[in-house]
Each structure stands twice: as structure tokens, then as C-alpha cells.
Amino acid sequence: MQDSQQPNPILVQLFTEASAHQSQGNLSMALVAYKRIQRQFPDFVDAWTNGSAVLLEMGRLEEAQDMAVKAVESGPENSHALYALANAQQKLGLVEDALASFQKITDLAGFFNKKGQFEEALDVYDRLIQNYPSVSDLYVNRGYIKSNMMDLAGAEEDCNKALELDKNDVLSRRNLGLLQLLQYRYHEAWDNVLARANEDTEGWGVTGWHIGKMWRGEPLDGRTLLVIWHLGLGDNLQFSRLIPRLKRFDGRVLFWIPRPLWRLFAYFEDSYDIDGIALEGEPMPIFDLSVPIIELPAILDIGLSDLAPLPPPTLPEPQAIPELDRPGFKVGLTWAGNKGHDNDHYRSMNPHYLDVLADIEGIAWYGLQLPKATELPNLPGFIDLSHHINDFLDTAQIIRQLDLVVTVDTSMAHLAGTLGLPAVVLLAFKPDWRWGATGRQTPWYPSLTLLRQPAHGDWQSVVEELRKMIHKLTTDN
């Protein structure tokens, strides 16, 4: 209670007695007992929240609201206190105030979720659903919390319940699709992933930017299809393997890409059967239909048997970089992704988690982190190569000269996998859908090894497994 390790025995006794009165329906005696606790232990939030609930049941609504206000003052981040206040306000007909309090409750759940306090976030939604079982958004949000806890069955159940309440809920369908993808249930997932509120609006769609008339998989009959790049640069590498399949629709295929990928994809153009590459920022080419590249797996109904990467493109011989000319097993490190990514706080790590690798002998450590990192791991002989990197071709030419790439879930993993280079990908407890829920391998990239957090935020265990793996690689060679 006040001290989680040494509860105050008087408080325990008083609260037990008050709770017993409340559960037995002795409301007057329960209220007296809770008020006694409030006088002796004014910071004990549960005495205020439970007292408010008793007053509500007694029909003393304004007193219930006053007591709930005291509960919130004692515990501003206590969901039970906020819920007590919202409930009292609702009973009083203070609709706007009640909605504001409910918003604070859901905001608090989001705060808990972002901090990785999933049990607390789940408790918030459990209480809300208990009292408002017909609100579909509550199931959507609770399902998302459960997915972060890797309770995939529970998350899927909540998505289905939300759809039962609102069959047109696009977010529920997309969340359900992502859960199915995480479990490699691709054929079930694609229709859900492509769910749209409005199919014909130009601009930002469900999956990304689209222009003009959207392509849905119909024959092209000689028309030109523009494949549009996706904001996640790694997605363009991952799904570009599907572009050659578009030729069977009997049309021309152009790929519109951002500048960081441009020089690299110049070497993909022939082997990937692309009729032309258009560069973002340059005049748009003439085309008839467009499709975001991230939608190709769904439109083509890709299954597990379709995931094999194409042979790596033939790149020119890399230019010599003086820092790479030294003995040792060469390992390149990337420990963080784009900070603007929704889940970057989960997928990126503090570089000092890597410090424990310092005791492995015979390693030449290199930093591949972009943008240039201000904080670096403490590893012997560590050299930051970021000043040599301007785009993906530069990165490709560097990692071709390494023995191993180690990266969190960023475009670096996709680049190494696309080039067929050995790499270890360090994954958060809940990984992105493309890596699957379990396993050390991925059918998308046979050259990659996946190391997964055994619990949320547990990078120590992942890096320890990496340390053993690198040690074995260096001693076996």
C-alpha cells in the first residue's frame, strides 16, 4: 500500500474492513470506514476511489464527484481515480466533463503503453470495457496493448469483437491483418491490410502515398504502371523483389524512388525488369495507373512460397576505404532507427548495451549509424564510418567489405538481406510483422539471423546472445 514492501498493518486492517462492508452491501458502514482511512492516510488513493463508488451507489452524486476529485489529486496518474471521476460526472449529467475525464484515462493508457507498462494499460481498458462493452474503439485499443504483450490470440479476439460491433472499422481490420501477418497467415491477412475508408481519394491512403487512378491488379493492356516508393526505405528494398511479377500484367512498369535509393537501384533496373526509374523531386513521368510498393504483396496475394529474394544485383567493385584496411573480423553496427518511426522507442537501443562485446578478441568494430551518432559504444578500436555514407549505394559498398553486419530493425537489415550478406538483426519483444512472431530465420532474407528480446525492453539478453554468437564465429574460423 503506502510501502509495497512493508504495508502499514493499521491501513491493511482498516481497508480490509471497509472493503468487506462494501462487498456485503453495508454502504453506510463502508463509507464511514473509508472516511476514517482518508483522515489517517490521506494519500491512499483507493480509499477515495472506493468511497466515491459507495457514494454513487447511495445516490449522493455530488459528494461522489468531490471524493473522486480528491482521489485524482492524490493520484493524478491513477486510472482508478480518473475512472471514478468520469463515472461521477457522467451520473451527474456533466457530459463534457465526463468525456474529458475519459480522454485522460485513455491518454494515461497510452502513456503506460509507451513506457512498456502494459499491465497497467490493460487494466485501464479492462475497466472501461467492463462498463462500456459496446464501444468498439475500446476493443481496438485493448487489442493493441495485448499485441504489444505478444498475446496474439487475445489481441485477435479483441479485433474480431471490435469488428462485430462495427464491421466498417478500418483500423480494426488493419490491426487484424497485421496480427495475421505476424503469424505468417499471409493469404488471410492481405484483404484486411488493404482495408480502406475511401478507395478513390488521391493523397495519403491507408498504406502510403498514391497518385491518380489506383491499380488493383487488373490487366494493364499496354498501359504504364507507376510503382510508388514508401516512407520506410527498407520497405522499398523488401518489396522490390515483386516488381518483376508485374510484367505478366502486360504493361510498362516504372519505379518512383527517393534520392537515397537512386544510385543503388540503377543496378537493379535490368535484373528487376524495370522499364524506368523516376526520381523523387524530378518531373513526374507519364503513367496511367499507380500503386504504392507496400501494397504489392497484397495485390499479388503473396504467400510463404513466394518470398525468396532475387539474386543480388551486380555492383561495381567498392572503392578502398583506408579504415577498413586493418586485421580482424570486421563487424558493422547499427543500433538505432529513424526517431520519427512510431515504434522507434521499442526497436532502437542505447549504444552502450553493446559495450559488453568489448571482451571479444580479434574484432574490428565499425559504426554504420546514420545520421552520425553523438553517443557511441565503448568498444576497442571502434571506428565510425558514417562520414563515408551519403546514400544506400555507399552503405552497400561498405558492408560488402565486412564479415558481419549487426543491426536493429532498420533499413540496414533490408539492405544486407537484399545483397545476401550475413547479418544479425536484433528485434524488440514485439517485432514488426515481417519478421514473424518466432524463429531465428526469415523467409524474406535467408542470409539474416534474428535475435529476439525474451521480454519487453530486454536488450541485455539479446546482446549476450549476440556476444556468444560472434565469439563462436571468430573461434570457429
Order of alpha helices (4+ residues) and beta strands (2+ residues): alpha-alpha-alpha-alpha-alpha-alpha-alpha-alpha-alpha-alpha-alpha-beta-beta-beta-alpha-beta-alpha-beta-beta-alpha-beta-alpha-beta-beta-alpha-beta-alpha-beta-beta-alpha
